[in-house]
Every structure is written in structure tokens, then in C-alpha cells.
Amino acid sequence: MILLIGFEKDEISKIKKILAEFEVYEVPEYCRDWVVEEVVAKAPTFEGDGNWHWRKFVIMHNLSNEDVKRVIKALRSQGISGIFATTTSTSITWKLEDFLNELIREDEYFRKLREEKQKMKSFYLDIGKS
């Protein structure tokens, strides 16, 4: 199962075509205070727009590691970006809003880490050119 948050209607249609072999659901804003486990359980019954968050999320539940890799590769190859995540035994017990906030924190941390790594790489390259 794949849950989408923050995407526009045309993006959702594109994602559903790309990931036709998977169950793909938009998560409406009224679910933000629900526990993730409840969101997963009730996803097939959702109605409403999933474009309510300022960030885009692709949350994968009960997918194999190979499927997770395939989903990310397929979406990125089509220019679709966002925060890609999987549910865990811990995150499934959190409120959706708390889970999303944690994913944003993690994304910012890894973004900064990549930037620092790139700076260090440039630094060492500059020294080597002298």
C-alpha cells in the first residue's frame, strides 16, 4: 500500500499510472490526528483531497525492500519527488501529523549531511589542485 500526501490531482493521476500494480491512496487532511495504523486500515475508504501539506510524502506500508526501491526509482525517473518513507512497527503507533513531522526532521538532517559531505569533497578537491 502506498499513501500520498501533498500532491496535486494531476500528480496523483500520474503516480497511480506509474504504480498501477500497487494500492495507492490519497490521505485527506481530516486524518492528520489519526494513528498511522488507523490511516492504513481505512485508506481504501478515504474521500477528499490529499493536497493539504506543504511537503509531499510517499509513505509505503508492507512493501518488500525490492518494491520500495522499485517505487522510488520509478517515481524519481518520472520527475516525481518528495519525502519517501516506509512505516515501521514504531511509526505505525504515532499520530500521522507526528510521523510527518519526524519525516521532515529526518529529511532536513540528511539534506544537511549531504551538503556538508559535498562541501568537504569540494574542500579536498581544491587542495589537490594547488
ZIRAMO-V404709 format. One record per residue. N is the residue number from 1. RES is the residue in one letter. PHI is phi in degrees with one decimal (* if undefined). PSI is psi in radians with two decimals (none if undefined). Layout:
n=<N:N>
res=<RES:RES>
phi=<PHI:PHI>
psi=<PSI:PSI>
This chain:
n=<1:2:3:4:5:6:7:8:9:10:11:12:13:14:15:16:17:18:19:20:21:22:23:24:25:26:27:28:29:30:31:32:33:34:35:36:37:38:39:40:41:42:43:44:45:46:47:48:49:50:51:52:53:54:55:56:57:58:59:60:61:62:63:64:65:66:67:68:69:70:71:72:73:74:75:76:77:78:79:80:81:82:83:84:85:86:87:88:89:90:91:92:93:94:95:96:97:98:99:100:101:102:103:104:105:106:107:108:109:110:111:112:113:114:115:116:117:118:119:120:121:122:123:124:125:126:127:128:129:130>
res=<M:I:L:L:I:G:F:E:K:D:E:I:S:K:I:K:K:I:L:A:E:F:E:V:Y:E:V:P:E:Y:C:R:D:W:V:V:E:E:V:V:A:K:A:P:T:F:E:G:D:G:N:W:H:W:R:K:F:V:I:M:H:N:L:S:N:E:D:V:K:R:V:I:K:A:L:R:S:Q:G:I:S:G:I:F:A:T:T:T:S:T:S:I:T:W:K:L:E:D:F:L:N:E:L:I:R:E:D:E:Y:F:R:K:L:R:E:E:K:Q:K:M:K:S:F:Y:L:D:I:G:K:S>
phi=<*:-126.5:-109.1:-116.5:-136.7:90.1:-96.9:-81.0:-54.8:-66.5:-67.4:-61.9:-60.2:-62.8:-62.3:-63.4:-69.2:-63.2:-107.7:-57.4:-77.9:-110.7:-80.2:-123.4:-131.8:-82.1:-105.7:-74.2:-61.3:-63.0:-91.9:-59.9:-97.2:-80.9:-72.3:-54.1:-57.8:-70.5:-59.0:-61.0:-64.3:-99.9:-50.0:-62.5:-99.3:-64.3:-131.7:114.4:-85.1:-93.6:-94.0:-121.4:-105.9:-75.0:-112.8:-105.5:-129.5:-121.1:-106.6:-104.2:-125.6:59.6:-102.1:-69.7:-57.4:-64.1:-65.2:-58.4:-60.9:-62.8:-62.1:-61.5:-62.1:-62.1:-71.0:-62.1:-65.2:-100.5:79.0:-95.8:-124.1:157.0:-93.7:-95.9:-149.8:-120.5:-76.2:-127.4:-64.0:-83.4:-63.4:-66.1:-94.3:-88.9:-66.3:-55.2:-59.5:-65.7:-61.9:-62.2:-62.7:-65.5:-63.6:-65.6:-58.4:-62.9:-61.1:-64.5:-61.4:-70.2:-63.5:-64.3:-60.9:-63.4:-63.0:-63.5:-62.5:-65.2:-61.6:-65.2:-62.7:-64.4:-59.9:-67.9:-64.8:-63.3:-64.1:-66.8:-82.5:-68.2>
psi=<2.45:2.26:2.34:2.35:2.36:0.08:2.60:2.85:-0.76:-0.61:-0.70:-0.78:-0.77:-0.79:-0.76:-0.61:-0.78:-0.68:0.70:-0.46:-0.15:2.75:2.10:2.21:2.47:2.40:1.98:2.83:-0.53:-0.15:-0.05:-0.48:0.07:2.69:2.46:-0.68:-0.68:-0.67:-0.83:-0.80:-0.64:0.00:-0.74:-0.29:-0.02:2.49:2.55:3.02:2.35:0.07:1.19:-0.16:2.64:-0.25:2.80:2.38:2.41:1.82:2.12:2.34:2.26:0.63:2.56:2.83:-0.69:-0.74:-0.70:-0.83:-0.76:-0.74:-0.87:-0.81:-0.78:-0.77:-0.79:-0.65:-0.36:0.20:0.28:2.13:3.01:-2.92:2.06:2.31:2.80:2.66:2.68:3.01:-0.43:-0.90:-0.47:-0.30:-0.08:2.78:2.55:-0.79:-0.72:-0.70:-0.80:-0.73:-0.69:-0.70:-0.65:-0.79:-0.80:-0.75:-0.77:-0.69:-0.86:-0.53:-0.81:-0.68:-0.78:-0.70:-0.77:-0.72:-0.72:-0.71:-0.76:-0.69:-0.77:-0.70:-0.85:-0.61:-0.69:-0.71:-0.71:-0.38:-0.28:none>
